[in-house]
Structure formats: structure tokens, C-alpha cells
Amino acid sequence: MSQFNFNMMDAAGYGFYRAWVERAYLLKLMVIPLIIKFACMISVIALGVEGNTLRQGLIMFPGIVAEGWVLAQFLRTLLKNERWPTVLPNDIDDKLLDKLFARARGIIASILAYALIGLSAYFIRYITFGLVTGDFGANSPTSSEEISTMLNEVDGGRDGKGFQMNPALFLPLLGLTVFMFWAFRLMYVFIPLSVLMPIKDYLKALGGMMASVKMLVLYFCTMTPIMFVTIMISRVVFTMADNLGEVGDGTGRFVMMFVAMFAEILVAIVSTTAFVYAMKDFLPKTTDLLKDLPKPSEKK
């Protein structure tokens, strides 16, 4: 029987609330990983592989691992009340040593799972684009204009002589769509692994397809406000950059690239925290953690 029952607004609210409360701690965790991820993105642009999904994924891999480290450390804070860096006493007994080994195993398992999920996302994007266009050697679209052009070609173009999708691909694409919808839960398998919960127990606790619906809705509840703010910031930055000519245009793109990297990590943190709250009934955790959101009168 599924144990995945929660209040959607409470879970999303807890994600933002806890991220705000822990903002100083999270900023300390994010500094180096954010720089690594930003450097990876600069490398992607410098090497001109923005449209090559597989190469882009390989170049971004260090950034994915660094982001996974941030999430793994924060997951141990949320579920086990452990904080980075760990301050060790002078005398370490066997009990403390076992606890440290369990912490290390959980963090490593979570990071490896997150890195594998990140690489798989790039690979799935490559496969999906190849199935739609019928050309696995083509570059993936990197802008709204390229996506629009691709859709026009798939639809036959204005003259009706464009690329036509092979009807035999309809069922494979439909099956892939259904599977990917169900498999959305696997994107957050790094959460139970951070506390060494077996994957089979995690999947059993989630239950059927309805769990994927709830998870997808919860993800959009946490992602949409952050992306909205990011878009508003981008409009302001580019408006200011337009008045500075070519130098301003380059500076604006540079600034927005950094803001986008920060927003991606923030979305990952808030959504992960919201999912932890939603899964609190079956995730192994320290007693008295993940309490309900404080009432307005209790907030400071």
C-alpha cells in the first residue's frame, strides 16, 4: 500500500521555508559547486558544443557531481540533523566511527545516483530528439527558434514537403512517454539513498502511477516561482545591457548565465526539500525532524 500521502501546498511551502531558514548554511555549501558548474557551462560555450547533447553532458559532469554533493549534504541535514563540515572529537569510539561510515556511504551513494540521473537526462534528450527527427547525428535545439523550426519540419513545413515522422515510431514514442512519466520518481531516488534506504522499499512506498502525478505537480509548484523570478531578472539585466552596446550585451549574457546556474541549483534544493517533506512518513530519519510548517504566530 502506498505511503505517499501528503498536502501539496504544505510540502511546497516547506521547501521554500526550509531553504530560507537555512540560507546561510546553503550559501556556504553552494559557493564552490556553483563556481564549478558555471565554469563547466563556460567550457560548453567556449568549445561550441551547446547543440551536441552528449558532449555537453560530459563537459557538465563535474558540475552535476558538485550539485549532487550540495544536495547530499543538505539531505543528511534534513533527515539526520548532520551538518557540514563535521567537527570530530579527539577520541573517536566505535559507535561514532560507525555513524561516520554510514554518513559517508549515504553521501557517496546519493552523489553517484544524482550524477547518473543527470547524465541519463542528457542521453534521453539525445535519444528523444533522434527519434523525433530521425537523425541521431543532428544537434539538439538550443533556442526557441530552433525548436519552432524543428516542429515545422516534423509537421511538414509550410509547403507540406518537410520531414515526415515515420508512423512506425508512434508506438515506441508513446511507450517511451508513458515510461518516462512513471520514471519521474527515479529522478529523486538519490533522496532515499542518502540515508541508505533500499530502492525497492522506496518504490514500494510510492505505489502506482498516481505518485508520479503528485511528484510532477509538486516539482512544478517549487520550480515555477523560482523560474518566474529568474525571467524577471533576465528582463531587467538585458534591458540595462542594451544601453551599453556590444560590451553590455556580452556582460548581460555572462551575468544571466551565472543567475541561471544559481537558479538551477536553487530549484534542485527547494524541490528536493519539498519531496523530503512529502516522503517523511517512510524515509528513515531522526526523531522530531521534519515537523509541520510553523503557524504564522510561531514564525519569527
C-alpha positions in Angstrom: 0.0 0.0 0.0 1.3 3.4 -0.9 2.6 5.6 2.0 3.0 8.6 -0.3 0.1 10.8 1.1 0.8 14.5 1.8 -0.6 18.0 1.5 0.8 19.5 -1.8 0.9 23.1 -0.5 2.4 22.2 2.8 5.2 20.2 1.0 5.9 23.0 -1.5 5.8 25.7 1.3 8.2 23.7 3.5 10.7 23.5 0.6 10.8 27.3 0.4 10.5 27.8 4.1 13.4 25.5 5.0 15.6 26.8 2.2 15.1 30.3 3.6 15.8 29.3 7.2 18.9 27.5 6.1 20.0 30.2 3.6 23.4 30.9 5.3 24.3 27.2 5.5 23.1 26.6 1.9 25.2 29.5 0.6 28.2 28.1 2.3 27.5 24.7 0.6 26.8 26.2 -2.8 29.8 28.5 -3.3 32.4 26.1 -4.8 29.8 23.8 -6.6 28.2 26.9 -8.2 31.7 28.1 -9.5 32.4 24.6 -10.8 29.0 24.4 -12.6 29.5 27.9 -14.0 33.0 27.0 -15.3 31.5 23.9 -17.0 28.9 26.0 -18.8 31.6 28.5 -19.9 33.5 25.5 -21.3 30.5 24.3 -23.2 30.1 27.7 -24.9 33.8 28.1 -25.5 34.0 24.7 -27.2 30.9 25.4 -29.2 29.0 22.2 -28.2 25.8 23.8 -27.0 23.8 21.8 -29.5 25.7 18.5 -29.0 23.8 16.9 -26.1 26.1 14.1 -25.4 29.3 16.2 -25.4 27.5 18.9 -23.3 26.6 16.2 -20.7 30.2 15.0 -20.4 31.5 18.5 -20.0 28.8 19.4 -17.4 29.5 16.2 -15.5 31.8 17.8 -12.8 29.1 20.4 -12.3 26.4 17.7 -11.9 28.6 15.9 -9.3 29.2 19.2 -7.4 25.5 19.9 -7.4 24.8 16.3 -6.1 27.3 16.9 -3.3 25.3 20.0 -2.2 22.0 18.0 -2.2 23.5 15.0 -0.4 24.9 17.2 2.4 21.6 19.0 2.8 19.7 15.7 2.8 21.8 14.5 5.7 20.9 17.7 7.5 17.2 17.4 6.8 17.0 13.7 7.7 19.8 13.1 10.2 20.4 16.6 11.6 24.1 16.3 10.4 25.9 19.4 9.2 28.9 20.1 7.0 31.7 20.3 8.0 31.7 17.6 10.6 33.6 18.5 13.8 35.3 15.4 15.2 36.1 15.0 18.9 39.6 14.0 20.0 38.5 10.5 21.0 36.6 8.5 18.4 34.8 5.4 19.6 33.4 2.5 17.6 29.9 3.9 17.8 30.9 7.3 16.3 33.0 5.6 13.7 30.0 3.5 12.5 28.0 6.7 12.4 30.6 8.4 10.3 30.9 5.5 7.9 27.1 5.4 7.5 27.1 9.2 6.7 29.9 8.8 4.2 28.2 5.9 2.5 24.9 7.8 2.3 26.5 10.9 0.8 28.6 8.9 -1.8 25.5 6.8 -2.8 23.4 9.9 -3.2 26.1 11.8 -5.2 26.6 8.8 -7.6 22.9 8.4 -8.1 22.4 12.1 -8.8 25.3 12.1 -11.3 23.9 9.0 -13.1 20.5 10.6 -13.2 22.0 13.8 -14.6 23.9 12.0 -17.4 20.8 9.9 -18.2 18.8 13.1 -18.7 21.2 14.2 -21.4 21.2 10.8 -23.0 17.4 10.6 -23.0 17.2 14.1 -24.5 19.6 12.9 -27.3 17.5 9.7 -27.9 14.2 11.5 -27.9 15.4 14.2 -30.4 16.9 11.5 -32.6 13.6 9.5 -32.7 11.6 12.6 -33.5 13.8 13.9 -36.3 15.1 10.5 -37.5 18.6 11.9 -37.4 20.7 10.8 -34.4 23.7 12.8 -35.6 21.9 16.1 -35.6 22.4 18.7 -32.9 19.7 19.2 -30.3 17.8 22.5 -30.5 19.2 25.2 -28.2 16.7 28.0 -28.7 13.0 28.6 -29.2 13.6 29.4 -32.9 15.4 26.1 -33.5 12.6 24.2 -31.7 10.0 26.0 -33.8 11.9 25.2 -37.0 12.1 21.5 -36.0 8.4 21.3 -35.2 7.6 22.9 -38.6 9.8 20.3 -40.3 8.1 17.5 -38.4 4.7 18.9 -39.3 5.6 19.0 -43.0 6.6 22.7 -43.2 4.5 25.4 -45.0 4.8 23.6 -48.3 4.0 20.2 -47.0 7.3 18.8 -48.2 9.2 18.9 -45.0 10.3 16.0 -42.8 7.5 13.4 -42.1 7.7 11.3 -39.0 7.8 7.6 -39.6 4.4 6.2 -38.4 6.2 3.2 -37.0 7.8 5.5 -34.4 4.4 6.4 -32.9 4.0 3.4 -30.6 7.7 3.5 -29.4 7.4 7.2 -28.7 4.1 6.7 -26.9 5.6 3.8 -24.8 8.6 6.0 -24.0 6.4 8.8 -23.0 4.4 6.6 -20.6 7.6 5.1 -19.2 9.2 8.5 -18.7 6.1 9.7 -16.9 6.2 6.8 -14.5 10.0 7.0 -14.2 9.9 10.6 -12.9 10.1 9.1 -9.4 13.5 7.7 -10.3 14.9 11.2 -10.7 14.7 11.5 -6.9 16.0 8.1 -5.9 19.1 9.9 -4.5 16.9 11.0 -1.6 16.3 7.6 0.0 19.9 6.6 -0.9 21.2 9.5 1.2 20.0 7.6 4.2 20.8 4.1 2.7 17.1 3.2 2.2 16.8 0.3 -0.3 15.5 1.4 -3.7 12.9 -1.4 -3.7 11.5 -0.1 -0.4 11.3 3.4 -1.8 9.5 2.3 -5.0 7.1 0.2 -2.9 6.3 3.1 -0.6 5.5 5.4 -3.5 2.9 3.0 -5.1 1.4 3.3 -8.6 1.3 5.9 -11.3 -0.6 8.5 -9.1 2.7 9.0 -7.2 4.3 10.3 -10.4 1.4 12.7 -10.9 1.8 14.1 -7.4 5.6 14.3 -7.8 5.4 16.1 -11.1 2.8 18.6 -9.7 5.0 19.2 -6.6 8.0 19.8 -8.8 6.2 22.5 -10.8 4.9 24.1 -7.6 8.5 24.6 -6.5 10.1 25.3 -9.8 7.7 27.8 -11.3 8.1 30.7 -8.7 11.9 30.5 -9.0 11.9 30.4 -12.8 9.4 33.4 -12.8 11.8 35.5 -10.7 14.7 34.4 -12.9 12.9 35.5 -16.0 12.0 38.9 -14.4 15.7 39.3 -13.5 16.8 38.4 -17.0 14.5 41.1 -18.5 16.0 43.7 -16.2 19.6 42.7 -16.9 19.1 42.6 -20.7 17.3 45.9 -20.7 20.2 47.5 -18.8 22.7 45.8 -21.1 21.0 47.1 -24.3 22.1 50.6 -23.3 25.7 49.6 -23.2 26.2 48.3 -26.7 28.2 45.2 -27.5 30.1 45.2 -24.2 26.8 45.4 -22.4 25.3 42.6 -24.4 28.2 40.3 -23.6 28.2 41.3 -19.9 24.4 40.7 -19.7 24.7 37.2 -21.1 27.6 36.5 -18.7 25.6 37.7 -15.7 22.4 35.8 -16.8 24.4 32.6 -17.3 25.5 32.8 -13.7 22.0 33.7 -12.5 20.6 30.7 -14.4 23.2 28.3 -12.8 22.2 29.6 -9.4 18.5 29.2 -10.2 19.1 25.6 -11.3 20.8 24.7 -8.0 18.1 26.6 -6.0 15.3 24.7 -7.8 17.1 21.4 -7.0 17.4 22.4 -3.4 13.8 23.6 -2.9 12.3 20.7 -4.8 14.4 18.1 -3.0 13.4 19.6 0.3 9.7 19.6 -0.7 10.0 15.9 -1.7 11.7 15.0 1.6 8.8 16.6 3.4 6.3 14.7 1.2 8.2 11.4 1.9 8.7 11.9 5.6 6.3 9.1 6.6 8.5 6.4 5.2 12.0 7.9 5.0 14.4 6.8 7.8 15.0 10.0 9.8 16.0 11.2 13.2 13.1 11.7 15.6 11.5 15.1 15.8 12.8 16.2 12.4 10.6 17.5 9.5 7.9 18.8 11.7 4.9 20.6 10.1 5.3 24.2 9.0 5.1 26.6 11.9 1.9 28.6 12.3 2.1 32.3 11.5 2.2 33.2 15.2 5.2 30.9 15.6 7.3 32.3 12.8 9.9 34.8 13.7 
